[in-house]
């Protein structure tokens, strides 16, 4: 699709572009951010359907010095994916394919728009799971999780998102596509660029595909408790006897 206005002329291989007021307003703020009072008004919203769309958009924005904001699922509570006034919003929700789940080697290859919860459910059908569990797990995208290094309640045991990412495909500002990392857990050759991009929040490039680690679903039922609830439930002042 080709977008041509007084201020922008953008050609996309397969994606679409919207410039209507309703769409521009909707992508000018994150709905989950309660503290935001004003809403920005981007020039246009690009709905990418392929990596080529992402490359074309990044290249155009870079050449014309137009601010570019990447939108995964729009779930941040800090308004971080809201488009800037007179900028372009690049929506990656259309890149939503689970490309491969490789159980023997315990990894999955997914596009950036795949929802965290969808990958987790797909893996669990085969006895594995995707460990990162931010509060927005059912509705947040893996690309967004990686860009922000999202954490969650399970981070104490399994680490944040960074510990589950072993490879990335990234589109740079000039539209070039790079592959970093690998499909193996141990890869000590060269610089660890994968960790550099995790948590970079779009400042280094646009994550379009990720290779992530899957873990076997633990056996048994988790049990948490105290050996003596009565003792630990006593009032604080009555516990002085514990110290003689």
Helices and strands as residue ranges (DSSP letters): E 2-4, E 9-11, E 16-18, H 21-26, E 44-47, H 51-63, E 68-71, E 88-91, E 98-102, E 107-111, H 116-124, E 128-129, H 142-148, H 155-158, G 161-164, E 165-171, E 177-181, H 193-197, E 206-213, E 215-216, H 229-232, G 236-243
